[in-house]
Amino acid sequence: MNNLFRSISLILILTLNYSCIGKKSSDNEMSNLEIVKHSEKNTLKFTSGIRSIYQDNNGNYWLGSHKEGVSYYDGKSFRYFTKKDGLADNQIRSIKGDTSGNVWFGTANGVSVYNGKKFTSYSTKISDPKSKWNTTIGNLWFNAGKSEGVNRYDGKNMNYLIFPKPKSESIDDSYGVTDISKDKEGNVWIGTYAMLFNFDGNELNVFNNNKLKLNDGEKLHIRSVFADSQGRIWVGNNGIGVLLLENNSTINFTKKNGLIHNSNFNNSYTSPTGTLERVFVIEEDAEGNIWFGDRDSGAWKFDGKTITNYTIDSKLTSPMIWCIYNDNTNNLLFGMADGGVYKFNGKSFDKMF
């Protein structure tokens, strides 16, 4: 009888142990699945590069890609929007917000706005161009996609404004907009590949090679323009480096600081390390330092006296920086052409997304 009781007890113990082991295994599997799912939601999927960054009033980040649309990050997970969701195009060149909390996207093929529920898109009205800029109003300015001109939103309509057609010195000259910046006086500076424009609210002023006092062999190929807090205008080129407009004069900032190795314009070769020749983005941080993002040589900081060159991440296949953004808490963020967003920690860069 005792032997029978011992046998039954042993069988019960073994059964319970097996059941517990099975339950632990199942729990671990569920835990692993949850971890994987959570990890996927917190990993940015973009691989084509980050062309624009914006943080809204609620602290959410919007990340615009080169080819894959836009991603929204609320601090917990990423959500993605593409043309299928109503975007005008999957290349997001600029992101900004308005006073009503709407988020606007300047794309490669029109402008889109998101009101928290849906997208509304505006195509460039090339059939109804406006040459008199002072007849339009509005503080929201965007590129016009493939068209040579800008889009300006007046609160109801998107107005397509065309440039007075300069006499081109070359058939390669293009007046497609590459960047827009507003100075502290409210003037709007517009960079195109072949020309710099300034709209003072009444007249459109043209800054060509002669007005910018470029030397023979130098040619504009503007990729960025930035009006800083001191009233200086910085113009980043792909080839001849950075031009600085200050006190009614223009200097080649790159050349003055010995950071250019060849004054002949050529945007096909890769510039060597230690040069500041191909500047695709310019930004100012909370301390007044001016930052440059170079296609071939990474990030540069100018503190008013010293210029410092930084490598964002040596593991990236490309050092090219598409955008630099100062967020709501003065974190300086860098959107890379290789994909991902990095934050400057005061000395080096930490990967954020």
C-alpha positions, 0 to 999 in steps of 0.5 A: 500500500505504501509502495502504491502511494509512493508511486502515485505521489511520484507521478503527480509530482512529475506531472506538476513539474512538467506542467510548470515547465511548460507554463514557464516556457509559454510565458517566456515565449509570450514575453519574447514576442512582446519584446520583439513587437515593442522593439519594432514599434520603437525602431525607425524603419526609414532607410532612404535618409531623413530630409526634415525634422519637426517637433510639434507643440505636444512634443511629438516628432515628425520625420520626413524621409527622402523616399518613404513618406513621413513618420510620427513618433509620440514617445512610444512608437512610430506611425507612418504616412505615405501617398496612400494616406494622402501625402502629395509625395513620399519625398518630404523636403520640409515640415512646419506647423501653423498656429492652429496646430496643423502640420504642413509638409513641403514635398517634391510634388506639392504641399500637404497638411495634416489636421490630426485626422486626415491629409489635404494636399495642394498641387502647384497651380502652374496654370495660374502663376502670380508674378506680383508677389505683394498681392499675396499674403501668408507666412507659410512658404514652401518649395513648388516641387519640380516647378521654378517658383514658390508656394505661399499659403494665405489661409485658404488658397495656395498661391504659386509665385514665379520668379522674374526670369533672369537671363541665364548664362547657362542652359544648366541654370535652374531656379527650382527652390532648394531652401527658404529662410525668414530673417528677423525683419520678416524678409524671406530668403529663397535659395535656388540652384542658380540664384538667391532671391529676397522678398521684403514684403513689397519687392523681390530682389535678385542676388546673382553672381555679379551682385554676390561678387563671385570670382571667375570660375565660381558658380552658384549651386545653392543648396541651403540658405539661413538667416541667423539671429544676428541678421547675417545671411548664410548661403551654402553651395554645392561646390564653392562652399559657404557665402556670408552676407553681412553689412551689405558685403559678401565674403566666401566664408569657406575660402576665407578660412582655408576650407576649400581646395579647388575654386573651380565649380564641379559637383561631381567629385567627392571633396577631401576631408577637412573641406567645407565645400558642399553645404546642404544645410545650415542651422543655429543652436541655442547658444548662437553657434552656426552649424553646417552640414556638409555632403562629404565632410560631416558636421561643422560648428562655428562659434564666432571664432573657431570652426570645429569639424565633427564626425557624426558616426564613423560607422555610417556609409555616408557622412552627408547631413540632410537636415539640422533641427533645434527642437523644443528643448534646444536639442540639436538633431541631425538627420542623416542621408544614411538614415537615422537621427542623431542628437548632439550631447555637447561633445559627440553624437548619440543616435536618437532614432 
